[in-house]
Amino acid sequence: MDDSLRTGEVKAHCERLEYPVMRADAAAALADVTVDAADGETNLGVVVSELDRDSFTGPNELYDALVSSVDDDSPLRGA
C-alpha cells in the first residue's frame, strides 16, 4: 500500500523510523512513500537510496539529506 504525503508531512514521516538507520533500510522503509505536489511527485525510497550517506543518526539528519539532495523544483523542497 502506497503512502502519499503532502510536502509538509515529510519530516514527521522521517521521525517514524528507528535510528540509527542504514541508508538501505531507510530506503526500504520509505519505498512506498511518495510526496505529492501540484507539479509532480517524488518517491522517498528512491531519493534515500541515491543519497551519499551510508547511515543516519536521527530524523533531522535524514530529512536534511533528503531536502539537500533534490532539485529546486522537487516536491520535497516545499517540505
C-alpha distance (Angstrom), angle and dihedral (degrees) to the residues before:
residue distance angle dihedral
M1 . . .
D2 3.78 . .
D3 3.79 121.3 .
S4 3.76 114.1 -146.3
L5 3.79 115.5 -160.2
R6 3.75 133.6 -168.5
T7 3.78 113.3 -126.4
G8 3.81 93.2 -102.8
E9 3.81 92.3 58.0
V10 3.81 99.0 61.3
K11 3.80 97.9 90.7
A12 3.82 92.2 48.4
H13 3.80 89.4 50.4
C14 3.82 90.5 52.4
E15 3.80 87.9 54.4
R16 3.82 90.0 62.8
L17 3.81 93.0 69.8
E18 3.79 122.1 89.6
Y19 3.80 114.1 -114.4
P20 2.89 142.6 -103.5
V21 3.79 89.9 42.1
M22 3.79 132.0 176.3
R23 3.81 117.4 -124.8
A24 3.83 92.7 -116.4
D25 3.81 91.7 51.0
A26 3.81 92.5 48.1
A27 3.81 90.6 47.9
A28 3.80 90.7 51.0
A29 3.81 92.0 47.9
L30 3.81 90.8 50.6
A31 3.82 97.6 39.4
D32 3.80 93.3 108.8
V33 3.79 96.0 42.3
T34 3.80 121.1 101.8
V35 3.78 130.4 179.0
D36 3.78 112.5 -138.6
A37 3.77 125.2 -152.8
A38 3.78 134.5 162.6
D39 3.80 91.6 -98.7
G40 3.81 100.7 41.7
E41 3.75 148.1 -48.8
T42 3.78 136.1 -95.5
N43 3.81 127.3 -153.0
L44 3.81 108.1 -135.7
G45 3.80 93.9 -155.5
V46 3.79 91.4 57.1
V47 3.80 92.7 47.2
V48 3.82 92.2 48.8
S49 3.81 92.0 48.1
E50 3.81 89.3 57.2
L51 3.82 96.6 49.7
D52 3.82 119.3 115.3
R53 3.80 95.4 -132.0
D54 3.81 120.0 90.3
S55 3.81 95.4 -153.8
F56 3.78 143.6 8.1
T57 3.80 127.0 -140.0
G58 3.79 96.7 -158.6
P59 3.80 145.8 -3.5
N60 3.80 94.8 -92.1
E61 3.78 90.9 56.2
L62 3.82 91.9 50.3
Y63 3.79 93.2 44.6
D64 3.81 93.0 49.0
A65 3.81 90.7 49.1
L66 3.81 90.8 50.1
V67 3.78 95.0 50.3
S68 3.80 95.1 43.5
S69 3.81 92.3 49.8
V70 3.80 99.2 58.1
D71 3.78 133.0 77.6
D72 3.78 120.5 -95.5
D73 3.83 91.1 -106.1
S74 3.82 95.1 51.8
P75 3.81 118.1 119.0
L76 3.82 87.3 -122.8
R77 3.82 90.0 67.3
G78 3.78 88.5 68.3
A79 3.79 89.9 56.6
